[in-house]
Every structure is written in structure tokens, then in C-alpha cells.
Amino acid sequence: MMKHLQGFLKLLDRYQKSAVTPDEKRAMDTWYGSIDHAGQQENTLAEEEAGKAMWSVISNGMSEEPEQVDRRHILSGSGRFYFNKFYFRLAAACFLFVAGFMLYRSAFRDVEIISGVRNEVIEKMLRVNNPESVQKQFTLSDGSRITLEPGAVLYYPAHFASNERSVFLKGNVFFEIAHDRSRPFYVHADNIVTRVLGTSFTVREDPKTKSIEVAVMTGVVEVQQAGDSDNLQPKKNKVVLTQNKKVTFFEQDEKLITGLVDEPQMIRNRPEKSGEERFDYAEMPFPAIISILEDAYGVKINIDERLRNCIITADLSQENTLFAQLEILCESIDARYEISKDTIVMSGKGCEPRK
């Protein structure tokens, strides 16, 4: 395209100097005539033919030595005005044509492939986007509820297939998937595919780090790296996430890195543990409290051997997040915790064994 544009500008310069061949002059005259009447429907065909003639001349005749033509008319007052008007209109039309084409290609590439799937699949789907500055909620035909963050776009079918449910997205979206064991739900986003049966989770893209994150609020999901556009089967890279877990895929390294969500929440619908949910402990061994927290949040917590002798009296019931409860425990025995991938590691100077 840039080569054609450069050739076109050279042709304009030679035309201004009356140094074009008869074929080149006829092509440009015809093109000008089509521009002058571009708004009339009956001249559409003529406009197309003029364009073909123009590009043919640019491609095939630029290197030839042009014949000299009479310049008297074009250098006269009326001729100069005619040419200046023509030059401006022709240059403007060429610029708009090239700019429009490039914008179209840019927009087309933006949705050309999502998670390794070619645009022909996505083009047949419905589309919902969120151009506002606040969240937008949407319900799919199977009852699944979707919350789109500002700028997010979701592609979905009017009716899901009998054996699966698939959607494609750009941006940040929260999903509450309707449970259907016979039809797994697939979310295609950038370089990963997330498979669920019925759960809630978020998918977030980070353009700065070129990464995408899946975080599970409830249930279980399976995340895989997408295949390429020629092989739509997901790659073997796979991670299974339970509640309060997340995975981040970094495009540059092609790795799935697991971790914990920012605010782990207590697991719902788990068997009662004989009043242990009160989180109010008196003279209880530290390892026993940690075991209760692991079960309540579904998170692995490793503790230093030196902490196993500690006996705790603490009320954690006023806090409803795991990290806040861990802070209280750490203060009571002068300990600390850190997150290593999807595991919490606690350490400290420990306690002397009781006699």
C-alpha cells in the first residue's frame, strides 16, 4: 500500500509538470471525473473503473520516460485554477482512501483471533460491549450472569450448542456460570481457555505486562493455554483452580503462574465443623487453628516448626477475610506470613514448649 501511495504522489508531481504520458493523463482525468461526481449513485461503476486504471498506471508506467505535452493551457490562469482544485481533491481522496483502509485493517485485526480462534467463528456471534465508565451486567441464554468492566467486549451465540457453551472476550469480565454438568462452559480470552461447569470467577487482562489472570471466587475451573489458529486444540499447559486461587498467564514466557486471590473468602456450603466457624479460640494450639483456617478457606498454610509450640487465645470472629485473621495471629506470637504462589508460609521466633 505504501509503495502504491508513493507511486501515486510521484505521478501527481509529474502531472503538475505536464510530464506524463497520454495513458497516465487519461487515467488521472478519468479519476478526477469520478471524484467530482462521487455522490451520484449512477457513477459508482465508473469510479471503480477509474480506480483500477489509476493503480494500473502507477504499477506499470512509472519508470517509463514520459512524453512532453503542451503546457500552455495548464499554465494559463483558468488552467492553473482547474489544476489546483483537481490536485487538492485528488490528494484528499487518496488520503481518505488509504486512511480508511488502514483503519479498517486495524479494526479487523483487533478481533481477528481470540484465544487461537479465527475471526470467522466470532463474526457469526452476537456482541455486547461496555463503553460506559461503570460496570454493565448481562445475562446469557443459559442463565449465566456476566458483569463487564468498562471497555470489555463479549462475543456469544444466541443459543448454545447441545454439548458445550463457548464465549469469547476482550477486557475484564466477572462470570457467574449457571450449572450444567452436560455442557461445560468455555471462556476464550487472549491466550487461554477456561473450562467450568458452574462457578464464579473473573478474567482480567493487563496490557502493560501482556498477561491475563483468572481468579476463582467459587467452584472449580480448569485453565489451559490456547492453541494457535491452525490447531485449535488447547496446549498441554493446564492448571486446575479451586476457590480463592488464581492463575496468571504471561504471553512472553508462555507460563501459567498460580497464586491466591487478593481477598480470599470462606468456602460456602461446606460441612459444619462443630462450631469452629466462630473463630474464637482460648488456649488452643497454633497448628490446630491453622488447620481450621485451611479448611475454611481452601488454602494451604505451611508453618515453621518453631511455631508449633505456640498456644493461642484470640478472637478472629470480627474479621471476615483470611489475611486479616492471619494478621491477628501474627501479632499475638510475633510471627509473619508471606505468599508463595498459591501457598501461605508462616514463620517467626516461635514459642517455648510448655512444661
C-alpha positions in Angstrom: 0.0 0.0 0.0 2.8 2.4 0.9 4.5 1.6 -2.4 1.3 2.5 -4.3 0.9 5.7 -2.4 4.5 6.8 -3.1 4.0 6.0 -6.8 0.7 8.0 -6.8 2.4 11.1 -5.3 5.2 10.9 -7.9 2.6 10.6 -10.6 0.9 13.8 -9.2 4.1 15.6 -9.3 4.8 14.7 -12.9 1.2 15.6 -13.9 1.7 19.0 -12.3 4.8 19.5 -14.5 2.9 18.2 -17.6 5.4 15.4 -17.9 3.0 12.4 -18.0 2.3 10.0 -20.9 -1.1 10.1 -22.7 -2.2 7.0 -20.8 -1.3 8.5 -17.5 -3.1 11.7 -18.3 -6.3 9.8 -19.4 -6.2 7.7 -16.2 -6.0 10.8 -13.9 -8.6 12.7 -15.9 -11.0 9.8 -15.6 -10.2 9.5 -11.8 -10.9 13.2 -11.3 -14.2 12.9 -13.1 -15.2 10.1 -10.8 -14.3 12.2 -7.7 -16.2 15.2 -8.9 -19.4 13.1 -9.0 -18.7 10.7 -6.3 -22.0 11.3 -4.6 -24.1 10.2 -7.5 -25.1 6.5 -7.4 -25.0 6.0 -11.1 -21.3 6.8 -11.3 -20.2 4.0 -8.8 -19.1 1.7 -11.6 -17.2 4.5 -13.4 -15.4 5.3 -10.1 -14.3 1.7 -9.7 -13.0 1.6 -13.3 -11.1 4.8 -12.7 -9.5 3.5 -9.6 -8.4 0.3 -11.5 -6.9 2.4 -14.3 -5.1 4.7 -11.8 -3.4 1.8 -10.0 -2.6 0.1 -13.3 -0.8 3.2 -14.5 1.0 3.6 -11.2 2.2 0.0 -11.2 3.2 -0.4 -14.8 4.1 3.0 -16.2 6.0 5.0 -13.6 9.5 4.1 -14.8 8.9 4.9 -18.4 10.3 8.2 -19.8 7.2 10.4 -20.3 6.4 12.3 -23.5 6.4 16.1 -23.4 2.9 17.6 -23.7 1.6 21.1 -24.3 1.7 23.1 -21.1 0.1 26.3 -22.3 -3.3 25.5 -21.1 -2.4 24.2 -17.8 -0.2 27.2 -17.1 -2.9 29.7 -18.0 -4.9 31.4 -15.3 -8.0 29.2 -15.7 -5.9 26.1 -16.2 -3.9 26.8 -13.1 -7.1 27.2 -11.0 -8.5 24.0 -12.5 -5.4 22.0 -11.7 -5.0 23.3 -8.2 -8.6 22.3 -7.5 -8.0 19.0 -9.1 -4.8 18.4 -7.2 -6.3 19.2 -3.8 -9.4 17.0 -4.4 -7.4 14.1 -5.7 -4.8 14.2 -2.9 -7.7 14.4 -0.3 -9.4 11.4 -1.9 -6.3 9.4 -1.9 -5.6 10.2 1.7 -9.1 9.3 2.8 -8.9 6.0 0.8 -5.6 5.0 2.4 -6.6 6.1 5.9 -9.9 4.4 5.7 -8.3 1.2 4.5 -5.7 1.2 7.3 -8.4 1.9 10.0 -10.5 -1.0 8.6 -7.5 -3.3 8.7 -6.6 -2.2 12.2 -10.2 -2.8 13.5 -10.3 -6.1 11.7 -7.0 -7.3 13.3 -8.3 -6.3 16.7 -10.9 -9.1 16.6 -9.2 -11.4 14.1 -8.1 -14.0 16.5 -9.1 -14.6 20.2 -7.5 -17.5 22.0 -6.4 -19.0 18.8 -9.8 -18.9 17.1 -10.1 -17.3 13.7 -12.5 -14.3 13.2 -14.9 -16.4 11.0 -16.1 -18.1 14.2 -16.5 -14.8 16.2 -18.2 -12.9 13.3 -21.2 -15.3 13.5 -21.8 -14.5 17.2 -23.6 -11.7 18.9 -21.7 -9.0 20.6 -22.1 -7.0 23.8 -19.7 -4.3 25.0 -19.4 -1.8 27.8 -18.5 1.7 26.6 -19.5 3.3 29.9 -17.4 4.1 32.9 -19.3 1.8 35.3 -19.9 -2.0 35.3 -22.5 -3.5 32.9 -24.5 -6.6 33.8 -25.8 -9.1 31.2 -27.5 -12.5 31.2 -26.8 -15.2 28.6 -29.5 -17.6 27.3 -28.4 -20.4 29.7 -28.9 -18.1 32.7 -25.3 -17.3 33.3 -24.7 -13.8 34.6 -22.0 -11.6 33.2 -20.5 -8.4 34.6 -18.4 -6.4 32.1 -15.9 -3.9 33.3 -15.6 -0.6 31.3 -14.2 -1.3 27.9 -14.9 -5.0 27.9 -16.4 -6.9 24.9 -18.1 -10.3 24.9 -18.9 -12.4 21.9 -21.6 -15.1 22.5 -24.1 -17.2 20.5 -27.8 -16.6 20.6 -28.2 -20.2 21.7 -25.5 -22.5 23.0 -24.8 -25.9 21.4 -26.1 -29.1 23.0 -22.7 -30.3 24.2 -20.9 -27.1 25.2 -21.2 -23.4 25.9 -18.4 -21.1 24.5 -17.9 -17.3 24.6 -15.0 -15.0 23.6 -14.0 -11.9 25.4 -11.7 -8.9 25.4 -11.1 -7.0 28.6 -12.1 -7.7 32.3 -15.3 -9.7 33.0 -16.8 -11.4 36.0 -18.7 -14.6 35.4 -21.4 -16.4 37.4 -21.9 -19.6 35.4 -25.2 -21.5 35.5 -24.5 -25.1 36.5 -25.0 -27.6 33.7 -22.9 -30.8 34.0 -23.7 -31.9 30.5 -22.5 -28.7 28.9 -19.2 -27.3 30.2 -18.7 -23.6 29.8 -15.6 -22.4 27.9 -14.3 -18.8 28.1 -11.8 -17.9 25.4 -9.7 -14.9 26.3 -6.5 -13.8 24.7 -4.1 -16.8 25.1 -6.0 -19.0 27.4 -9.2 -21.1 27.6 -11.1 -21.5 30.9 -13.4 -24.5 31.3 -16.1 -24.6 34.0 -19.3 -26.4 34.9 -20.8 -23.9 37.4 -18.9 -21.4 39.3 -18.0 -17.7 39.6 -14.7 -16.2 38.5 -13.1 -13.2 36.9 -10.9 -12.8 33.8 -8.7 -9.8 33.7 -6.2 -8.6 31.0 -3.2 -6.4 31.8 -1.9 -4.8 28.6 1.2 -3.4 30.4 2.6 -6.8 31.4 0.9 -8.6 28.5 -0.7 -11.0 30.9 -4.2 -12.4 31.6 -5.5 -13.6 35.0 -8.3 -16.0 36.0 -9.3 -15.8 39.7 -11.9 -18.2 41.2 -14.5 -16.9 43.7 -16.5 -20.2 44.0 -16.3 -23.7 42.5 -13.6 -25.2 40.3 -12.2 -24.1 36.9 -9.6 -25.6 34.5 -7.3 -23.1 32.7 -5.3 -24.1 29.6 -3.1 -22.2 27.2 -4.8 -21.8 23.8 -3.5 -23.5 20.7 -2.6 -21.5 17.6 -5.0 -20.6 14.7 -4.1 -23.7 12.7 -4.5 -26.1 15.7 -7.4 -25.1 17.9 -6.8 -27.9 20.4 -5.5 -26.3 23.7 -1.9 -26.9 24.6 -0.9 -29.3 27.3 -0.2 -26.4 29.8 -3.1 -26.8 32.2 -3.9 -25.7 35.8 -7.0 -26.7 37.9 -8.1 -23.9 40.3 -10.3 -24.1 43.3 -11.9 -21.3 45.3 -9.6 -18.4 46.3 -6.9 -19.5 43.8 -5.9 -17.6 40.6 -3.6 -18.2 37.7 -1.8 -15.6 35.5 -0.6 -16.4 32.0 2.4 -14.3 30.8 2.5 -14.2 27.0 6.2 -13.6 26.7 7.2 -16.7 28.8 4.1 -18.8 27.9 3.8 -19.8 31.6 0.8 -20.3 33.9 1.7 -18.9 37.3 -0.6 -19.8 40.2 -1.4 -17.6 43.2 -4.1 -16.5 45.7 -6.8 -14.0 45.1 -6.5 -10.6 46.7 -9.2 -11.3 49.3 -9.8 -15.0 50.0 -13.4 -15.6 51.1 -14.7 -18.5 53.3 -15.9 -21.5 51.2 -19.6 -21.8 51.1 -21.7 -25.0 51.5 -19.1 -27.0 53.3 -19.9 -29.4 56.2 -20.3 -27.8 59.6 -17.3 -28.2 61.8 -19.0 -28.3 65.2 -18.9 -24.6 65.9 -15.3 -23.9 64.7 -16.6 -21.2 62.4 -16.8 -18.9 65.4 -13.0 -18.3 65.1 -12.9 -17.6 68.9 -10.1 -19.6 70.5 -9.0 -19.9 74.1 -5.7 -21.7 74.9 -5.7 -23.6 71.5 -2.5 -25.0 69.9 -1.4 -22.9 67.0 -1.3 -25.8 64.5 -5.0 -26.6 65.3 -6.1 -23.1 64.5 -4.1 -23.2 61.2 -5.9 -26.4 60.2 -9.3 -24.8 60.8 -8.3 -21.8 58.6 -7.0 -24.1 55.8 -10.3 -26.0 55.8 -12.4 -22.8 55.9 -10.7 -21.1 53.0 -9.3 -24.0 51.0 -5.8 -22.6 51.2 -2.6 -24.4 52.1 -0.8 -22.8 55.1 2.7 -24.0 56.0 4.1 -23.1 59.4 7.6 -23.0 60.8 8.4 -25.8 63.2 9.2 -23.2 65.8 5.6 -22.0 65.8 4.1 -25.4 66.6 4.7 -25.0 70.4 2.6 -21.8 70.5 -0.7 -21.8 72.4 -3.2 -19.1 71.2 -6.0 -17.2 72.8 -7.6 -15.0 70.1 -10.9 -13.9 68.7 -10.9 -13.9 64.9 -14.6 -13.7 64.5 -14.7 -9.9 64.0 -12.7 -10.3 60.7 -14.2 -12.0 57.7 -11.1 -12.3 55.4 -8.2 -14.7 55.8 -5.4 -12.2 55.7 -7.0 -10.0 58.4 -7.3 -13.1 60.6 -3.7 -14.1 59.9 -2.6 -10.6 60.9 -4.2 -11.0 64.4 -2.4 -14.4 64.8 0.9 -13.0 63.8 0.7 -10.1 66.3 -0.1 -12.5 69.1 3.0 -14.6 68.7 5.4 -12.1 66.9 5.2 -14.0 63.6 4.9 -13.1 60.0 3.5 -14.6 56.8 4.2 -14.4 53.1 2.6 -15.8 49.9 4.5 -18.2 47.7 2.4 -18.9 44.6 -0.8 -20.4 46.0 0.5 -21.2 49.4 0.9 -19.2 52.6 4.1 -19.6 54.6 4.3 -18.5 58.3 7.5 -18.1 60.2 8.7 -16.5 63.5 10.9 -16.9 66.6 8.3 -19.4 67.9 7.4 -20.3 71.5 9.0 -22.3 74.3 7.3 -25.7 74.9 5.0 -25.7 78.0 6.1 -27.8 80.9 
